[in-house]
């Protein structure tokens, strides 16, 4: 495990410990029970979801209004009914946090209710409560969304925008002058390897080996793997390395491959903002473009080129090939485009002497 990954795990552990002080004691028991089978980020997500749920109980339900979340015990949790959980599910659709409206769509609700079901399953299994109300609650339906990816011309346009600085404000152009090589390297790495954004920000300089056109990455789950990149990506990375070696990193960030304007290891959020900026200019009709959409672009292209779903799953780091199959073996836009080419609005293909073809048989007289 890399130093960055270890430090990130330590930071998350400290955050978890701090947040647990504000929650019922049994939450510590739950998090401790899943410590050996989950990653720090997963446990952190559980704690965030539980904090939201207990905030709902004490702020929205009269029977818990006289207690703070940390004061709730097992007897209080036994009073929670399936109806309360359905009310919580409705609450997730719209609630206030720090005077800001927060909404959850299907995926957000699904994750939060899934966390709650796991928590209550633990309580019931270990004798904290006599029944499991969460088991009586139907999970929110999740509708499969079409994969949003960039077409070849959109990818080319996005990379051209990075290199030229076109369509940007004067302020953005000033930033672009300092970050052009870095941004181009990041985008090319996404498109050429399908790497996750969390994996990308953790790459160190010493993780790159141009003799094999590969780099070491710490994958989701903590395992390390070598990803390989084509010559096109290698050239862009080498150009960036010339810029990177001339930079003076902030203390503690000397090994990071990608640095922010503050010369610190670039954050996931900063990468997300950068990708959205360029992608929205290159493909304005495709909303909410993110690093994951660039990953989808790579995965779809690789599947089209090879037809090997197991290869795609391995390169993308999916533990379950069914996840890959569900996402990348679906019908693509190519067939829809073909349908569009077959339709002639003005009927230009028809002539006065030959009526348009129909499936109806002529009436016999």
C-alpha positions in Angstrom: 0.0 0.0 0.0 1.4 3.4 -1.0 2.2 6.1 1.6 -0.6 8.3 0.2 -3.1 5.4 0.6 -1.9 4.7 4.2 -2.1 8.4 5.1 -5.6 8.7 3.6 -6.7 5.6 5.6 -5.4 7.2 8.8 -7.1 10.4 8.1 -10.4 8.6 7.5 -10.0 6.6 10.7 -9.6 9.8 12.7 -12.7 11.3 11.1 -14.7 8.2 11.9 -13.5 8.3 15.5 -14.6 11.9 15.9 -18.0 11.4 14.3 -18.7 8.3 16.4 -18.6 10.4 19.5 -21.8 12.1 18.3 -23.6 8.8 17.7 -25.1 6.1 19.9 -22.5 3.8 21.5 -23.8 0.8 19.5 -22.6 2.5 16.3 -19.0 2.0 17.5 -19.8 -1.7 18.0 -21.1 -1.9 14.4 -18.2 -0.1 12.8 -15.8 -2.2 14.8 -17.5 -5.4 13.7 -17.1 -4.6 10.0 -13.5 -3.3 10.4 -11.8 -6.4 9.0 -14.1 -6.8 6.0 -14.4 -3.2 4.8 -12.1 -0.4 3.6 -11.8 2.9 5.6 -13.8 4.8 3.0 -16.7 2.3 3.2 -16.8 2.6 7.0 -16.7 6.4 6.7 -19.7 6.3 4.4 -21.5 4.2 6.9 -20.9 6.7 9.7 -22.0 9.6 7.5 -25.3 7.7 6.7 -25.9 6.8 10.3 -25.3 10.4 11.5 -27.9 11.5 9.0 -30.4 8.9 10.2 -30.0 9.7 13.8 -30.3 13.4 13.1 -33.6 12.6 11.4 -34.8 10.6 14.4 -34.1 13.3 17.0 -35.1 16.3 14.9 -38.2 15.0 13.0 -39.8 12.4 15.2 -41.5 13.5 18.5 -40.7 10.3 20.4 -37.0 11.0 20.1 -37.1 14.8 20.3 -35.9 14.9 24.0 -32.6 13.1 23.3 -29.4 13.9 21.4 -28.2 11.2 19.0 -25.3 10.2 21.3 -27.8 9.6 24.1 -29.8 7.0 22.3 -29.4 3.4 23.4 -30.6 0.0 22.3 -34.0 0.4 23.9 -34.5 3.6 21.8 -33.4 1.8 18.6 -36.0 -0.9 19.4 -38.7 1.7 19.2 -37.9 2.5 15.6 -40.6 1.1 13.3 -40.7 0.3 9.6 -43.0 3.3 9.2 -40.3 5.5 10.7 -37.9 4.3 8.1 -40.3 4.9 5.3 -40.7 8.5 6.7 -36.9 8.7 6.6 -36.9 7.6 3.0 -39.3 10.4 2.2 -37.2 12.8 4.2 -34.2 12.0 2.0 -35.9 13.4 -1.0 -35.5 16.9 0.4 -34.0 18.1 3.7 -32.0 21.1 5.0 -28.4 21.0 6.0 -26.7 24.2 7.1 -29.5 26.2 5.6 -29.0 24.5 2.2 -31.5 22.2 0.5 -30.2 18.7 0.0 -31.9 16.1 -2.3 -31.2 12.5 -2.9 -32.0 10.7 -6.1 -32.5 6.9 -6.5 -28.8 6.0 -6.0 -28.4 8.2 -2.9 -31.5 6.8 -1.3 -30.5 3.3 -2.2 -27.1 3.6 -0.5 -28.5 5.3 2.7 -31.2 2.7 3.2 -28.7 -0.1 2.4 -26.5 1.3 5.2 -29.4 1.3 7.6 -30.4 -2.2 6.7 -26.9 -3.4 7.4 -26.8 -1.6 10.7 -30.2 -3.0 11.9 -29.2 -6.5 10.7 -26.2 -6.2 13.0 -28.3 -5.1 15.9 -30.8 -7.9 15.5 -28.2 -10.6 14.9 -26.3 -9.6 18.0 -29.3 -9.3 20.3 -29.5 -5.5 20.7 -33.1 -5.6 19.4 -35.8 -8.3 19.2 -37.0 -7.5 15.7 -35.5 -5.9 12.6 -37.8 -3.1 11.2 -35.4 -2.3 8.3 -36.0 -5.8 6.9 -39.6 -4.9 6.4 -38.8 -1.9 4.2 -38.6 -2.4 0.5 -35.4 -1.0 -1.1 -35.8 2.0 -3.4 -36.0 0.9 -7.0 -32.9 1.6 -9.1 -33.5 2.3 -12.8 -30.6 1.6 -15.1 -29.4 4.8 -16.7 -27.8 4.9 -20.1 -24.0 5.1 -20.2 -22.9 8.6 -20.9 -19.6 8.7 -22.7 -17.7 11.0 -25.1 -17.6 10.3 -28.8 -14.3 10.3 -30.6 -14.8 13.8 -32.0 -15.8 15.1 -28.5 -12.7 13.6 -27.0 -10.5 15.3 -29.6 -12.3 18.6 -29.1 -11.8 18.4 -25.3 -8.1 17.8 -25.6 -7.8 20.5 -28.2 -9.5 22.9 -25.8 -6.9 22.1 -23.1 -4.0 22.7 -25.5 -5.4 25.9 -27.1 -7.2 27.5 -24.2 -10.1 28.3 -26.6 -13.6 29.1 -25.3 -12.2 30.0 -21.9 -12.4 33.3 -19.9 -9.3 35.4 -19.5 -9.0 34.2 -15.9 -9.3 30.6 -17.0 -6.7 31.1 -19.7 -4.2 32.4 -17.0 -4.8 29.2 -15.1 -4.5 27.1 -18.2 -1.1 28.5 -19.0 0.1 26.9 -15.7 -1.9 23.7 -15.7 -2.0 22.8 -19.4 0.5 20.0 -19.4 -0.9 18.6 -16.1 -4.6 18.7 -17.3 -3.7 17.1 -20.6 -1.9 14.3 -18.8 -4.7 13.7 -16.4 -7.4 13.6 -19.1 -5.3 11.4 -21.4 -4.6 9.0 -18.5 -8.4 8.7 -17.8 -9.1 8.1 -21.5 -6.2 5.8 -22.1 -6.4 3.5 -19.0 -9.8 3.9 -17.4 -8.3 4.7 -14.0 -10.5 5.8 -11.2 -10.1 9.4 -10.0 -9.3 8.1 -6.4 -6.5 6.0 -7.9 -5.2 8.8 -10.1 -4.6 11.3 -7.3 -2.6 8.7 -5.4 0.0 8.1 -8.1 3.6 9.0 -7.2 6.4 9.9 -9.6 8.2 6.6 -8.8 5.1 4.6 -9.8 5.6 5.4 -13.5 7.9 3.1 -15.6 8.2 4.3 -19.1 10.3 1.2 -20.0 7.2 -0.9 -19.9 4.7 1.9 -20.4 3.0 1.1 -17.1 2.4 2.4 -13.6 1.6 1.0 -10.2 -1.8 1.9 -8.8 -3.6 1.1 -5.5 -7.0 -0.1 -6.5 -10.3 0.0 -4.8 -10.0 -2.4 -1.9 -6.3 -1.7 -1.2 -4.8 -4.1 -3.7 -2.0 -2.9 -6.0 -1.9 -3.6 -9.8 0.1 -2.5 -12.8 -1.8 -0.7 -15.5 -0.4 -0.2 -19.0 -0.8 2.7 -21.3 -0.3 3.2 -25.0 2.4 5.2 -26.6 0.1 8.2 -27.1 -0.4 8.4 -23.3 3.3 7.9 -22.7 4.2 10.9 -24.8 1.8 13.2 -23.0 3.0 11.9 -19.6 6.6 12.4 -20.6 5.8 16.0 -21.7 4.2 16.6 -18.3 7.2 15.1 -16.4 9.4 17.8 -17.9 7.1 20.3 -16.2 6.7 18.4 -13.0 10.5 18.0 -12.3 10.8 21.8 -12.4 8.2 22.3 -9.8 8.8 22.8 -6.0 6.3 20.7 -4.1 5.0 21.7 -0.7 6.6 19.7 2.2 5.1 16.2 2.4 4.0 16.3 -1.3 7.3 15.7 -2.9 6.4 12.2 -4.3 3.0 13.2 -5.8 2.8 13.0 -9.6 0.0 15.5 -10.0 0.2 18.8 -8.1 -2.3 21.6 -7.5 -1.5 25.3 -8.1 -0.5 25.3 -4.4 2.1 22.6 -5.2 0.2 20.0 -3.1 -1.1 16.6 -4.2 -4.1 17.3 -6.3 -7.4 16.4 -4.7 -10.3 14.3 -6.1 -12.5 17.4 -6.0 -10.1 19.5 -8.0 -9.9 16.8 -10.7 -13.7 16.6 -10.9 -14.0 20.4 -11.4 -11.3 20.4 -14.0 -12.9 17.5 -16.0 -16.3 19.1 -15.8 -14.9 22.4 -17.1 -13.3 21.0 -20.3 -15.9 18.2 -20.9 -18.8 20.7 -20.7 -17.2 22.9 -23.4 -16.5 19.9 -25.6 -19.9 18.2 -25.2 -22.4 20.9 -23.9 -25.4 18.6 -24.4 -24.0 15.9 -22.1 -24.7 17.1 -18.5 -22.8 16.2 -15.4 -19.7 14.9 -17.1 -17.2 13.5 -14.6 -14.0 11.5 -14.4 -16.2 8.4 -14.1 -17.7 9.3 -17.5 -14.2 9.4 -19.0 -13.7 5.9 -17.4 -16.9 4.8 -19.1 -15.6 6.1 -22.4 -12.5 4.0 -22.0 -14.4 0.9 -20.9 -16.9 1.2 -23.8 -14.2 1.7 -26.4 -12.2 -1.2 -25.0 -15.2 -3.5 -25.2 -16.0 -2.4 -28.7 -12.4 -3.1 -29.8 -12.0 -6.5 -28.1 -15.4 -7.8 -27.4 -13.8 -9.3 -24.3 -15.9 -8.5 -21.2 -13.5 -10.3 -18.9 -10.6 -8.2 -20.1 -12.6 -5.0 -19.6 -13.5 -6.1 -16.1 -9.8 -6.8 -15.3 -8.5 -3.6 -16.6 -11.2 -1.5 -14.9 -10.6 -3.4 -11.6 -14.2 -4.7 -11.3 -14.5 -7.6 -8.8 -17.7 -8.8 -10.4 -17.8 -9.2 -14.2 -21.6 -8.9 -14.1 -21.1 -5.2 -13.2 -19.0 -4.8 -16.3 -21.4 -6.7 -18.5 -24.3 -4.7 -17.3 -22.6 -1.4 -18.1 -20.6 -2.0 -21.2 -22.4 -4.7 -23.2 -25.5 -2.6 -23.7 -26.6 -1.2 -27.1 -24.6 1.8 -28.1 -25.5 5.0 -29.9 -24.2 3.5 -33.1 -27.5 1.8 -33.9 -29.5 5.0 -33.0 -27.3 7.0 -35.4 -27.9 4.4 -38.1 -31.6 4.9 -37.6 -31.3 8.6 -37.9 -29.4 8.2 -41.3 -32.3 6.1 -42.7 -34.9 8.8 -42.2 -35.4 11.6 -44.8 -37.6 14.3 -43.5 -38.2 15.9 -47.0 -38.4 12.6 -48.7 -35.5 13.4 -50.9 -35.0 9.8 -51.8 -38.4 9.5 -53.4 -39.2 10.6 -57.0 -42.5 11.7 -58.7 -42.5 8.5 -60.7 -41.8 6.2 -57.8 -43.9 6.6 -54.6 -42.2 5.9 -51.3 -42.1 2.3 -50.3 -44.7 1.1 -47.8 -45.4 -2.2 -46.2 -49.1 -2.1 -47.3 -50.1 -4.2 -50.3 -51.7 -2.3 -53.2 -55.5 -2.6 -53.4 -56.5 -4.9 -56.2 -59.2 -3.6 -58.4 
